């Protein structure tokens, strides 16, 4: 088929047929059900049946049968997602630098049998990197593989396109029936979260800003705020099991803002969790996003007594051609294992933190700051003083002559 016949077939027969898999699949944890979910959300954007014919002929030449084919396809897909992020178009939704995610996964160190969750799943980068980490563990049994496929990775996503991108990314990486839900995570009241829903590990880069959520959503949280990242952080704390571990990306202003919500949330985090590590990221880490960020690593169930800070400095300005890489994070991962001090790392006793504001500002004690610049008046006064001294010396020389 070609032309209008092809468009009519795709719109009226093919897409409805594929979306119907959601109703006819044997269970929700099958690839058929997930295909049905994807095509229930998709709409055909092609208007020309001739252009669509050319695309179909090109796609028909691709092969997906071997593991190498699938690996190449997933690599191409990841590259496409990264290009979306680097172009600044919805980069925060779709793309977190993979070297950064891999370092976060190494710090939380997931184990087979633990559940891993991202409530702002986007392109599912955290889940697929955690899957690759666990899949590479030695001596995996058939039971282990089944656990990884069906009972390990969970996510939620509000936006349709991000949900589809995340679903496809997980499928291409080898997770055949991803446990992703298309829903607004923040619409769930945190007081309704039960023990059976809680997770062992949470890895996430929640959206920043105060747009896109109605004021009623704030009523689902004990600390009311319009900042969506702060709402997500409360959700993540609630979603963790006792002893559960988390790595969360958040704006660095969270550490020092003096508004009621920020102070209250820092207090909640420090009192209910062990905030053992804060990774301070340089500007440019996230392409297309101008905000500076930090990563909070914490364990739920006991209060914080000491926090280890690491100030990442790759030795260059980060940009599209000088993006973050795995080598940039090696030292952080190595030192974090023992919370070692270095020129870039130090520890802070939380008992010494201001108990009224719980300010956790990143101030590296190993860096000697340059003296403050003098004012123009101070410089002019110094010049006048030197002139007077010079004139006095010249007068003394003349007297000697």
TORPA-614274 format. One line per field, with one value per residue (C-alpha): residue number from 0; x, y, z. Coordinates in nm, 4 decimals, padded with zeros to 6 digits. Example, Ala and Ser with C-alpha at 12.3 -4.5 7.8 and 13.67 -1.06 7.14 Angstrom:
2
seq = 0,1
xx = 01.2300,01.3670
yy = -00.4500,-00.1060
zz = 00.7800,00.7140
This chain:
401
seq = 0,1,2,3,4,5,6,7,8,9,10,11,12,13,14,15,16,17,18,19,20,21,22,23,24,25,26,27,28,29,30,31,32,33,34,35,36,37,38,39,40,41,42,43,44,45,46,47,48,49,50,51,52,53,54,55,56,57,58,59,60,61,62,63,64,65,66,67,68,69,70,71,72,73,74,75,76,77,78,79,80,81,82,83,84,85,86,87,88,89,90,91,92,93,94,95,96,97,98,99,100,101,102,103,104,105,106,107,108,109,110,111,112,113,114,115,116,117,118,119,120,121,122,123,124,125,126,127,128,129,130,131,132,133,134,135,136,137,138,139,140,141,142,143,144,145,146,147,148,149,150,151,152,153,154,155,156,157,158,159,160,161,162,163,164,165,166,167,168,169,170,171,172,173,174,175,176,177,178,179,180,181,182,183,184,185,186,187,188,189,190,191,192,193,194,195,196,197,198,199,200,201,202,203,204,205,206,207,208,209,210,211,212,213,214,215,216,217,218,219,220,221,222,223,224,225,226,227,228,229,230,231,232,233,234,235,236,237,238,239,240,241,242,243,244,245,246,247,248,249,250,251,252,253,254,255,256,257,258,259,260,261,262,263,264,265,266,267,268,269,270,271,272,273,274,275,276,277,278,279,280,281,282,283,284,285,286,287,288,289,290,291,292,293,294,295,296,297,298,299,300,301,302,303,304,305,306,307,308,309,310,311,312,313,314,315,316,317,318,319,320,321,322,323,324,325,326,327,328,329,330,331,332,333,334,335,336,337,338,339,340,341,342,343,344,345,346,347,348,349,350,351,352,353,354,355,356,357,358,359,360,361,362,363,364,365,366,367,368,369,370,371,372,373,374,375,376,377,378,379,380,381,382,383,384,385,386,387,388,389,390,391,392,393,394,395,396,397,398,399,400
xx = 00.0000,00.1005,-00.0506,-00.3940,-00.4592,-00.1574,-00.2546,-00.6101,-00.4852,-00.2457,-00.4983,-00.8116,-00.6756,-00.3101,-00.2969,-00.6359,-00.5220,-00.1971,-00.3614,-00.6104,-00.3221,-00.3742,-00.7140,-00.6246,-00.2860,-00.2770,-00.1394,00.0061,00.3629,00.3833,00.5378,00.1958,00.0363,00.3152,00.2832,-00.0881,-00.0095,00.2351,-00.0042,-00.2917,-00.0936,00.0465,-00.1064,00.0178,00.1778,00.2428,00.0120,00.1740,00.1368,00.4291,00.6720,00.5443,00.6049,00.9695,01.0112,00.8565,01.0859,01.3892,01.2800,01.2109,01.5837,01.6693,01.7251,01.6349,01.6904,02.0372,02.1561,02.4113,02.1297,01.9349,02.2443,02.3119,01.9497,01.9490,02.2747,02.1197,01.8101,02.0172,02.2107,01.8843,01.7645,02.0943,02.0678,01.7220,01.8709,02.1720,01.9449,01.7765,01.4380,01.2880,01.6372,01.5494,01.2608,01.4400,01.8078,02.0394,02.4077,02.4709,02.8161,02.6474,02.3769,02.6369,02.8240,02.4995,02.4207,02.7681,02.7184,02.3791,02.5096,02.1829,02.1619,01.9592,01.6185,01.5987,01.3329,01.4413,01.2079,01.1992,00.8835,00.9868,01.1096,01.1474,01.3606,01.4163,01.7914,01.8240,01.6384,01.8259,02.1651,02.0716,01.9602,02.2941,02.4780,02.2857,02.2892,02.6710,02.6911,02.8619,02.6874,02.3295,02.0763,01.7610,01.5676,01.7801,01.7092,01.3349,01.3533,01.5324,01.2750,00.9592,01.0114,01.2939,01.2331,00.9385,00.8613,00.5943,00.5750,00.3205,00.3859,00.2816,00.5879,00.8341,00.6394,00.6605,01.0304,01.1041,00.9024,01.0782,01.4197,01.3667,01.2388,01.5382,01.7741,01.6188,01.3464,01.0598,00.7648,00.8624,00.6713,00.6057,00.2805,00.1531,00.0331,00.1002,00.3161,00.2423,-00.1330,-00.0872,-00.1283,00.1896,-00.0166,-00.1735,00.1584,00.1675,00.4599,00.3905,00.4416,00.7754,01.1026,01.4580,01.6272,01.5198,01.7186,01.5725,01.6187,01.2784,01.1658,01.2498,01.0217,00.6761,00.4743,00.2485,00.0899,-00.2364,-00.2382,-00.4526,-00.1543,00.0304,-00.2326,-00.0938,00.2223,00.3012,00.5267,00.3389,00.5421,00.5023,00.8505,00.7825,01.1304,01.0578,00.7269,00.9049,01.1670,00.8922,00.7366,01.0707,01.1351,00.7902,00.8418,01.1657,01.1633,01.3399,01.7045,01.6314,01.8856,01.8401,02.0296,01.8337,01.9361,01.8150,01.8970,02.1864,01.9741,01.7867,02.0863,02.0655,01.7260,01.5715,01.2030,00.9841,00.9490,01.3250,01.4129,01.1357,01.2352,01.6044,01.5000,01.2776,01.5543,01.8218,01.5995,01.4414,01.7331,02.1096,02.2164,02.5638,02.6822,02.6313,02.7890,02.8242,02.8088,02.9699,02.7706,02.7102,02.6573,02.3076,02.3145,02.0435,01.9739,02.1249,02.0751,02.3485,02.2672,02.3731,02.3014,02.1695,02.2588,02.0724,01.9521,01.6164,01.5658,01.8190,01.9085,02.2131,02.5179,02.7789,02.7635,03.0469,03.0767,03.2538,03.2989,03.3295,03.5800,03.6595,03.9220,03.7358,03.4174,03.1453,02.9594,02.8275,03.1766,03.3235,03.0476,03.0858,03.2457,03.3033,03.6645,03.5486,03.3594,03.6095,03.7710,03.4323,03.3217,03.6535,03.6687,03.2991,03.3412,03.5332,03.4193,03.7835,03.9060,04.0861,04.1313,03.7838,03.6111,03.5392,03.2932,03.0557,02.9274,02.5534,02.5551,02.7627,02.5061,02.2722,01.9752,01.7377,01.8062,01.9861,02.1945,02.4031,02.5736,02.8688,03.1767,03.5003,03.7285,04.0294,03.9995,04.1473,03.9295,04.0912,04.0896,03.7918,03.8457,03.9118,03.6774,03.7890,03.8176,04.0505,04.2691,04.2844,04.3672,04.6495,04.7852,04.7741,04.9560,05.2275,05.2615,05.3138,05.5793,05.7532,05.7515,05.8989,06.1793,06.2595,06.2696,06.5148,06.7351,06.7390,06.8481,07.1377,07.2473
yy = 00.0000,00.3612,00.7085,00.7595,00.3844,00.3384,00.6272,00.4936,00.1429,00.2648,00.4957,00.2820,-00.0723,-00.1098,00.1230,00.0062,-00.3557,-00.2966,-00.0927,-00.3778,-00.5965,-00.4217,-00.5904,-00.9283,-00.9903,-01.2724,-01.0404,-00.6931,-00.8265,-00.9398,-00.7680,-00.7829,-00.5758,-00.3162,-00.2876,-00.2280,00.0451,00.2175,00.2200,00.3324,00.6530,00.7012,00.8879,00.8647,01.2000,01.1165,01.2913,01.1712,00.8030,00.8289,00.9536,00.6872,00.4206,00.5311,00.5159,00.1698,00.0399,00.1762,00.0313,-00.3030,-00.3350,-00.3238,-00.6458,-00.7030,-01.0761,-01.1099,-00.9656,-00.7598,-00.6137,-00.5173,-00.3698,-00.1532,-00.0408,00.0524,00.2477,00.4384,00.5073,00.6367,00.8594,01.0049,01.0741,01.2429,01.4642,01.5731,01.6660,01.8469,02.0485,02.1806,02.0405,01.8712,01.7556,01.7453,01.5098,01.2764,01.2783,01.2628,01.2129,00.8403,00.8651,01.0456,00.7784,00.5002,00.6650,00.6980,00.3296,00.2319,00.4348,00.2816,-00.0609,-00.2483,-00.6228,-00.8950,-00.9134,-00.5456,-00.3261,-00.0107,00.2826,00.6132,00.8187,01.0689,00.8073,01.0121,00.8107,00.5429,00.6063,00.5227,00.1938,00.0726,00.1600,-00.0231,-00.3185,-00.3215,-00.3061,-00.6022,-00.8032,-00.7849,-00.9542,-01.2955,-01.6326,-01.5161,-01.7979,-01.8358,-01.7289,-01.4153,-01.3270,-01.3670,-01.1418,-00.8761,-00.9006,-00.8900,-00.7874,-00.5343,-00.2145,00.0191,00.3676,00.6324,00.9109,01.1885,01.2959,01.0758,01.1174,01.0669,00.7574,00.6055,00.6917,00.5305,00.2200,00.1721,00.2343,-00.0409,-00.2848,-00.2156,-00.2743,-00.6174,-00.5640,-00.7149,-00.5977,-00.2818,-00.2054,00.1553,00.3373,00.6424,00.8546,01.1723,01.0548,01.3686,01.3065,01.0276,01.1339,01.0407,00.9392,00.6623,00.4943,00.1509,-00.0723,-00.3164,-00.0348,00.0815,00.0277,-00.0745,00.1764,00.5044,00.6762,00.9878,01.3293,01.4905,01.7959,02.1373,02.4394,02.5328,02.4968,02.2214,02.1176,02.2433,02.3841,02.0919,01.8610,02.0312,01.8989,01.5483,01.6414,01.7422,02.0259,02.2485,02.4025,02.4836,02.3452,02.0087,01.8727,01.9292,01.7447,01.4565,01.4450,01.4046,01.1306,00.9500,00.9619,00.8090,00.5465,00.4121,00.1065,00.1277,00.0790,00.1741,00.3760,00.6702,00.8961,01.2070,01.4975,01.8370,02.2069,02.3158,02.6002,02.3328,02.3187,02.6825,02.8375,03.0015,02.9692,02.7596,02.4653,02.4320,02.4501,02.2072,01.9610,01.9671,01.9061,01.6146,01.4624,01.4934,01.3588,01.0666,00.9636,00.9346,01.1905,01.0418,01.1984,01.5173,01.5366,01.8972,01.9118,02.1802,02.4068,02.2591,01.9051,01.9096,02.0392,02.2940,02.3520,02.6557,02.5461,02.4086,02.0791,01.8433,01.4756,01.3658,01.0110,00.8915,00.5863,00.5845,00.4861,00.6720,01.0412,01.2010,01.2475,01.3307,01.4199,01.3710,01.6299,01.5962,01.8911,01.7563,01.9460,01.7814,02.0471,02.1919,02.3757,02.1243,02.1632,01.9737,01.8718,01.8408,01.6493,01.4623,01.1178,00.8122,00.9059,01.2382,01.0476,00.7722,00.9576,01.0424,00.6772,00.5587,00.8162,00.7865,00.4208,00.5199,00.8831,00.9835,01.3407,01.4995,01.8439,01.7958,01.6177,01.6808,01.5835,01.7988,01.7097,01.7793,01.8750,02.1770,02.2851,02.5730,02.3898,02.6721,02.6724,02.3380,02.5181,02.2632,02.5018,02.3565,02.5375,02.3479,02.4171,02.3021,02.5911,02.9260,03.1925,03.4908,03.8089,04.0295,04.2913,04.6388,04.9264,05.2086,05.4437,05.2004,05.1748,05.5552,05.6005,05.3467,05.5330,05.8657,05.7119,05.5694,05.9069,06.0767,05.8228,05.8655,06.2455,06.2201,05.9908,06.2243,06.5254,06.3441,06.2593,06.6259,06.7337,06.4896,06.6220
zz = 00.0000,-00.0569,-00.0463,00.1115,00.1250,00.3537,00.5855,00.6115,00.6916,00.9633,01.1300,01.1103,01.1275,01.2337,01.5370,01.6750,01.6300,01.8201,02.0973,02.1474,02.2730,02.6081,02.6380,02.4874,02.6553,02.9093,03.1821,03.2349,03.2643,02.8997,02.5969,02.4266,02.7020,02.6863,02.3078,02.3619,02.6153,02.3804,02.0848,02.3051,02.3617,02.0098,01.7180,01.3601,01.2712,00.9043,00.6609,00.3395,00.2650,00.0212,00.2871,00.5279,00.2616,00.2317,00.6112,00.6335,00.3577,00.5447,00.8802,00.7133,00.6406,01.0142,01.2052,01.5703,01.6105,01.7655,02.0960,01.8988,01.6856,01.9944,02.1594,01.8530,01.8414,02.2108,02.1597,01.8694,02.0779,02.3711,02.1314,02.0014,02.3569,02.4445,02.1363,02.2494,02.5870,02.4393,02.2139,02.5268,02.4283,02.7310,02.8260,03.1939,03.1209,02.8881,02.9608,03.2600,03.1656,03.1720,03.3392,03.6270,03.6533,03.6481,03.9353,04.1320,04.0739,04.1982,04.5171,04.6050,04.4936,04.4226,04.4807,04.3103,04.4762,04.5725,04.4161,04.2295,04.1667,03.9787,04.0240,03.7537,03.5121,03.1906,02.9485,03.2187,03.2206,03.5909,03.5518,03.2425,03.3934,03.7140,03.4992,03.3141,03.6493,03.7938,03.4711,03.4753,03.8176,03.8029,03.8227,03.7687,03.7820,03.5732,03.8819,03.9111,03.5473,03.6044,03.9114,03.7062,03.4300,03.6395,04.0027,04.0206,03.8217,03.8739,03.7470,03.6990,03.4428,03.3948,03.0344,02.7432,02.5225,02.8077,02.9171,02.5674,02.5341,02.8714,02.7893,02.4558,02.6113,02.8677,02.6042,02.3783,02.6720,02.7279,02.9902,02.7965,03.0061,03.1963,03.5160,03.4170,03.4881,03.3030,03.5948,03.7903,04.0801,04.2827,04.2701,04.5254,04.8883,05.0763,05.3798,05.1682,05.0856,05.2500,05.3455,05.0619,04.8092,04.9456,04.7601,04.8496,04.6200,04.4611,04.1859,04.0249,03.8704,03.9398,03.7408,03.8847,03.9011,04.0211,03.7023,03.5803,03.9120,04.0559,04.4091,04.5258,04.4667,04.7524,04.9918,04.9338,05.1247,05.4814,05.3616,05.1176,04.8346,04.4665,04.3890,04.2257,04.3105,04.6817,04.6493,04.4772,04.7522,05.0136,04.7991,04.7699,05.1455,05.2021,04.9310,05.0797,05.3016,05.6362,05.5444,05.1844,04.9853,04.7509,04.5126,04.4112,04.1861,04.3121,04.2704,04.4907,04.6326,04.8283,05.0632,05.1688,05.0850,05.3927,05.2983,05.5282,05.2867,05.2269,05.5966,05.6919,05.4198,05.5174,05.8793,05.7730,05.5615,05.8318,06.1091,05.9214,05.6998,05.7088,05.4474,05.4216,05.0923,04.8920,04.5461,04.4259,04.0452,03.8272,03.5994,03.2552,03.3838,03.2359,02.8800,02.8094,03.1807,03.3500,03.7110,03.9360,04.1006,04.3760,04.4371,04.7739,04.8810,05.1875,05.3771,05.5516,05.9132,06.1258,06.1627,06.0039,06.2245,05.9613,05.5910,05.3434,05.0652,04.7316,04.4960,04.1426,03.9284,03.5934,03.5197,03.2209,03.1371,03.0547,02.7267,02.4266,02.3105,02.6612,02.8370,03.1636,03.1265,03.3464,03.4231,03.5692,03.8404,03.9225,04.2123,04.3623,04.3597,04.5060,04.7859,04.8682,04.9529,05.2684,05.3004,05.2608,05.2902,04.9943,04.8407,04.6885,04.9782,05.3454,05.6205,05.8232,06.1708,06.1585,06.5274,06.4206,06.1596,06.2501,06.4086,06.3128,05.9387,05.8810,05.6184,05.4257,05.1840,04.9963,05.1284,05.0632,05.3645,05.1604,04.9141,05.0155,04.8615,04.6954,04.8985,04.8296,04.5610,04.6963,04.6248,04.3882,04.6898,04.8685,04.5593,04.5172,04.8858,04.8510,04.5437,04.7310,05.0262,04.8000,04.6250,04.9600,05.0575,04.7219,04.7563,05.1064,04.9852,04.6922,04.9283,05.1534,04.8536,04.7440,05.0923,05.0808,04.7408
